[in-house]
Amino acid sequence: MITFFSEQQALHAPEYEFFRGERVPCFESPARAGFVRQQLLSRGHALRAPDTDSRAVLAQVHTPRYLAFLEGAWADWLALDVANAGRQPFPSVWPVRTLRCDVEPENFTARLGLYSMDNGSPLSAGTWAAAKAGADAAASAAKLLAAGERGVFCATRPPGHHAGADFMGGYCFLNNAAVAAQALRHQGCARVAVLDVDYHHGNGTQSIFYDRADVLFVSLHGDPRTEYPFYLGHADEAGEGVGAGFNLNLPLAARSTVQAWFGALNLACTRIAGYDADALVVSLGLDTYAGDPISTFALQTDDFSRLGQRLARLGLPTVFVLEGGYAAAELGVNAVNVIEGFEQH
């Protein structure tokens, strides 16, 4: 399978985050992509650099104001104090409920809060370059599908499915799955299905397409009553306006069995098959693995081959976009098992 990998992913390298009240090394680190790259090469998969500029599609997925902030955020941070080169910025105030979000504050930290859903997406000097390269990979993959490829894998980071039209969150800055889906629409696909199999609900992807019928969003994930992102991903969220009926959430209780997870996957695939899509985008989160440090599902390495085989039976041209997965040493094996399972069917 053609795989896009950008060396620029390593430019996004924040040193720490806050997890359960403690300062800890970032779970989402360049090592994640390194393990995937190593496993791809060891199993004979060639890698390509992204070759399509995603800016035009990004402008249709994200708001201009958000893109401008994100691209210039590090320079704005340094402009406050040259010593900020050795510090990580975090938001400390958010415009919730009755507070206004239509007026952009001049204060940098306030602007960071305006465009953040949490404090879980630490910035670094290379964040924009790495995120943009991931979006370029998604656009490149869509172009190949339009040219006749059956499957393409974007082995990129940072992930994207928590990023909404005008906010970052959950390690995500630009929504790569949404970029792939939107690019496929422009390249002639009348209908595109997006399947999110990450342990955490793809709230950003859902919100981007929630009022549209040309992109079906289906997600199986940890129940948001107990699992991040908490405020979206419930079963009663079915879309709105012309998008009513084109959003399907399949939340699962923490510590659900492998059998329950694949039961939900079959429901998801049945819905996708009935949608009559021209192409499929998979938000390939691998944090459903039993050894993942921040999740509670029980999938084993061989189960990811089974996942790829089940997706292949849909018979759709498919873009795979790497999302979560923080058992870094196993991440590469699990990712390649999915795409090889897909290819073997």
PyMOL commands that set and color helices and strands:
alter all, ss='L'
color gray80, all
select helices_A, chain A and resi 7-11+30-42+55-61+64-80+82-86+108-114+127-146+176-186+203-209+241-243+258-275+301-312+328-344
alter helices_A, ss='H'
color red, helices_A
select strands_A, chain A and resi 2-4+16-19+22-25+47-48+151-154+192-196+215-222+247-252+279-284+318-322
alter strands_A, ss='S'
color yellow, strands_A
deselect
rebuild
show_as cartoon
